[in-house]
Amino acid sequence: MAYKITDECLACGACIDSCPVEAISEGDIYKIDPAKCESCGACADACPTGAIVEE
């Protein structure tokens, strides 16, 4: 199950630094590429606002 980033995203970058497969891209709200996501949960653990949830 891949993760997704919700509208609660502050674009702080904590998730990008934690992703071991570089599945997250920057923008106003960051996005996770479901084809690259390994569902490890590192990004969700790193997110200070809880904006990353399982799809």
HUMOCOR-V232239 format. One line per field, one symbol per residue. ss: DSSP state (H for helix, E for strand, - for the rest). phi: phi as a letter, one per 30 degrees, with the letter a starting at -180 (. if undefined). burial: b if it has 9 or more other ideal C-beta (glycine too) atoms within 8 Angstrom, else e. Layout:
# HUMOCOR-V232239
ss: ???
phi: ???
burial: ???
This chain:
# HUMOCOR-V232239
ss: --EEE--------HHHHH-----EE-----EE---------HHHHH-----EEE-
phi: .dcbccdddchdjddddcddchcccdlebdbcdddcdchdidddddddcidcbdd
burial: ebbbbeeebebeebbbebbeeebbeeeeebebbeebbeeeebbbebbeeebbbee
